[in-house]
Amino acid sequence: MALIMHLKVPKYEGEKAILTLKRQGMIDHDYSISSDEKFLYIPLSGIPEGGEIVEIEKEQRGTRVIATGHAGGFDLIGEIAVIHERSGGRVQSIRDFILKVKPNIRTIYVDMGISGEMRLRNLEVLYGEDNPLTSYRENGLTMKVDVRRTYFSPRLSTERYIVAKDVRDGERVYDMFSGIGPFSLNIARLANCAIVACDMNPVAHDLFNQNISMNRLRGTISANLMDSYTLLNEAGTFDRIIMNNPVSKYRDFDQIVDHIREGGKLNIYFVETVEGIERQMELLSRLHLTLRSKRIVHGYSRNKFMFSLDYVKVIP
């Protein structure tokens, strides 16, 4: 038995992911693709951009697979790798794998956890220089990211593209908890719309403004440094509100829905158990919101997932 790196993807994205990895020559054909109820696990010979990578204990093709859950996951952000596993032996094997297939990585951190209102990571240097600033490419965009002083997840790259493709020209969008701006930038690249964005982190705000200036955008973005709920009271109504702060407790749902025009959309993200997301959906269903779609974006822990909920406001 050996611990093999796999790309973990929702089944509905499986065919696309397999074709992409085949074109890039990143599938390890010595091992079989496996699955559970919701996900495919594709064995890797290289590291793709974005996505959740996990370790699976596996023998050669045709034998039984024992999944290790979310353990062993890591993110690649520009020239930086962030390992989420904290078990010493596995951390070393993941480091060796990263350096073998991505020799241009200059820094590897171990993520010791997220804390505080700004969702900042406690990072320990495992390899290379302690420089958390890097440049990251996604969906035709270039973004500056500080992995220590701002919150950013490359695992939402597909989700951000899905939302951006749904925005129409002329929409007025409010991006709450915007961070360095990945949702706003993806939207403004595709749609000629007006985006109001807000975050309380001054480092993220500064990087967001740099990211606006360094990309060619069709839409306009106004980045604001203040509390997102406070700005909402001053900003009028919107065709779409995006709420991506899934590990914090949201508040003032009535107020938020009041600022969505009839027929407008709410894109909201939760980290929850299966039972917990059902409770959140029951609460939102009481607020003139009709569910358009529900997606599992990625696994978070052994019994929690990040969920994407897409609502439209319909007044009877």
Residue, then its C-alpha position, 0 to 999 in steps of 0.5 A: m500500500a502507498l499514499i497517493m495524491h489525488l484530485k478530489v472533485p464533485k462527480y458532476e465535474g468529474e468528466k471535465a476534470i479527467l479530460t483536463l488532467k489527461r491533456q496536461g499529462m497529470i493522471d497517474h495511470d498506475y492507479s485507478i480513479s475511485s469514488d464515493e457517494k459525492f466525489l471522484y478521486i483522480p490519481l495524480s502524477g503532477i499538480p493541477e492549478g486549483g482544486e482539493i488534493v488529498e492522500i489516499e492509501k491505495e494499491q495497484r489497480g483493481t484493489r480496494v481503496i481506503a480514503t483518508g478524508h480531507a487529510g493531506g490537502f494542500d493549495l498552490i497559490g502562485e509560487i507558494a504551497v500551503i499544506h493543510e495536513r498537520s501530521g508530521g510524517r504526512v507533511q513531509s511526504i506532501r512536501d516531497f511530492i510538491l517539490k518533485v512535481k513543482p520545482n519552481i515552488r519557493t515557499i511551503y507553509v503548513d496551515m495551523g488553522i484560521s482565526g479571527e474576524m478576518r479569517l487569517r491563517n496561522l502559517e509555519v514555514l516548512y520550506g524556503e523563504d518566509n515571503p507570503l506575497t505571491s502572484y496568482r492566475e485564475n480564469g484569465l486574471t492575475m491577482k496579488v495575494d498575501v497568504r498570511r495577511t489575507y484570506f484567499s482560497p484557490r479552491l473556489s476558482t470554478e465556483r467564481y467562474i460559475v457565478a461570473k458567467d451568470v451575471r448579466d450586463g447592467e447588473r448592480v452587484y454587492d460583493m460582501f467580505s470581498g477580500i482581495g477581490p476574486f469574485s468581483l474581478n471574475i465578474a467584472r472581467l466577463a460582464n459590463c456591470a457595476i460592482v460595490a465590494c467591501d472588506m474590513n481588512p486593510v491589506a486585502h483592500d490595498l491588494f484588491n485595488q492593485n488587482i483592479s488596476m492590473n487587469r483588463l475589466r469590462g465592468t467597474i468595481s468600487a472597493n470599500l474598506m469598512d464593515s460590509y453590513t454598515l455599507l449595505n445600509e448606505a448602498g441602496t438595492f442590488d441585482r445580486i449580493i454575494m456572501n462568501n464568509p462561510v466560517s463566520k455566523y451571518r447576521d441580518f438576513d432580513q436586512i440583506v434580502d431587503h436590499i435585493r431587488e425582486g428577481g435579484k440573486l443571492n449567492i451565499y456560502f456556508v461551511e456546514t454538516v449535511e444537517g446544518i445546511e438543511r437548517q440554513m436552507e429552511l431559514l432562508s426559504r422564509l425570506h421570499l427566496t427561492l433556491r435555484s441551485k445547491r452545490i458542494v464546493h469542496g470538503y472542509s473536514r470529516n463531516k463538514f462541506m463548503f456549500s454554495l447556495d444560489y437563490v432568487k428573490v420572488i415576492p408572491 
